[in-house]
Amino acid sequence: MKAAFLAYAAEDILLYRDGPGIIHGRNALQDLYNTLELPAMEFSWAPEGARVAESVELGYSWGEYTITYPGNSSTKKGKYLSVWTLTGEGWKLAADCGSEMRLE
């Protein structure tokens, strides 16, 4: 998951996360990933919608995500909003935020 996220991250990406807070830039994201030991997980997301600017330079998508930890059978669900920018290398993730939903 780390490699895929970095591959699509814009150079000046902004990530909003609980815990580490705001992460600014692909290098900062790489540094964070180098210090984190993430448990084995399965990540999936289901877009609910997307919009693209008339200029076709910027777009955004939103939906729900699910993270499952096979080792202990726990699951986290949440909502996300991702902002995309069109670069010479294709669409890159410019900003991303997620909010965990509390499961009762």
Summary of the structure (lengths in Angstrom):
residues: 104
radius of gyration: 14.4
end to end distance: 27.5
largest distance: 46.0
contacts: 245
relative contact order: 0.22
helix: 16%
strand: 60%
